[in-house]
Amino acid sequence: MVVDRSGIHRARKLASTLEHYKDKFELHFLPAHSGHHLNPIEGFWRRMKEVIGAGRCFEDLHLLYRRTRQVLMAHQERPIYEFSW
């Protein structure tokens, strides 16, 4: 599994899980600060934040759901790794 260097991917609590599944997968860490060029999901999260509004408060959960769905539906035609951000 290819992962970025987020703390969640390096947490001590993860070590026992990785040990349990060591025959099924291993983590390959991306270089620090590789951004969306090596990690396409970063570009997707950036787009989500732009459209939905990072740190924005919504009047109700349904409005947040609708805005999130708009972004996802706009990008459903192609796999995320094919996008040029």
C-alpha positions in Angstrom: 0.0 0.0 0.0 1.4 3.4 -0.9 0.8 6.1 1.7 1.9 9.6 2.5 3.7 10.5 5.6 0.6 11.5 7.6 0.9 10.8 11.3 -2.0 8.3 11.1 0.1 6.1 8.8 3.1 6.1 11.2 1.2 5.7 14.5 2.4 3.2 17.0 -1.2 1.8 17.2 -0.9 0.8 13.5 2.2 -1.3 14.2 0.2 -4.2 15.6 -2.2 -4.2 12.7 0.7 -4.1 10.2 2.3 -7.0 12.0 -0.9 -9.0 11.9 -1.3 -8.5 8.1 2.4 -8.5 7.1 1.9 -11.3 4.6 -0.9 -9.5 2.9 0.5 -6.0 2.5 3.2 -3.5 3.5 3.4 0.2 3.5 5.5 2.1 1.0 5.9 5.7 2.1 5.9 8.5 -0.4 8.7 11.1 -0.2 7.9 14.0 2.2 6.1 16.9 0.5 5.4 15.0 -2.7 2.0 16.6 -3.1 -0.5 15.8 -5.7 2.1 14.7 -8.3 2.7 11.4 -6.6 -0.4 11.3 -4.4 -3.4 12.1 -6.6 -5.8 12.1 -3.7 -4.2 15.3 -2.4 -5.4 17.2 -5.5 -8.9 15.8 -5.0 -9.0 16.9 -1.4 -7.8 20.4 -2.5 -10.7 20.5 -5.0 -13.1 19.4 -2.3 -11.9 22.2 0.0 -12.2 24.8 -2.8 -15.7 23.8 -3.8 -17.2 23.0 -0.4 -15.2 25.5 1.6 -12.5 24.5 4.1 -13.5 25.3 7.6 -16.9 26.6 6.5 -19.9 26.0 8.7 -23.1 24.7 7.1 -26.6 25.5 8.3 -27.5 21.8 8.2 -25.9 18.5 7.3 -28.1 18.1 4.2 -26.5 21.2 2.6 -23.0 19.8 3.3 -24.1 16.5 1.8 -25.4 18.2 -1.4 -22.2 20.2 -1.9 -20.0 17.1 -1.4 -22.1 15.1 -3.8 -21.8 17.8 -6.5 -18.0 17.5 -6.4 -18.1 13.7 -6.4 -20.6 13.5 -9.2 -18.5 15.9 -11.3 -15.5 13.6 -11.0 -17.1 10.2 -11.4 -16.3 9.8 -15.1 -12.7 9.0 -14.6 -10.6 7.4 -11.9 -8.9 9.9 -9.5 -5.4 8.9 -10.7 -6.2 10.1 -14.3 -6.9 13.7 -13.2 -4.6 16.5 -14.0 -4.8 19.0 -11.1 
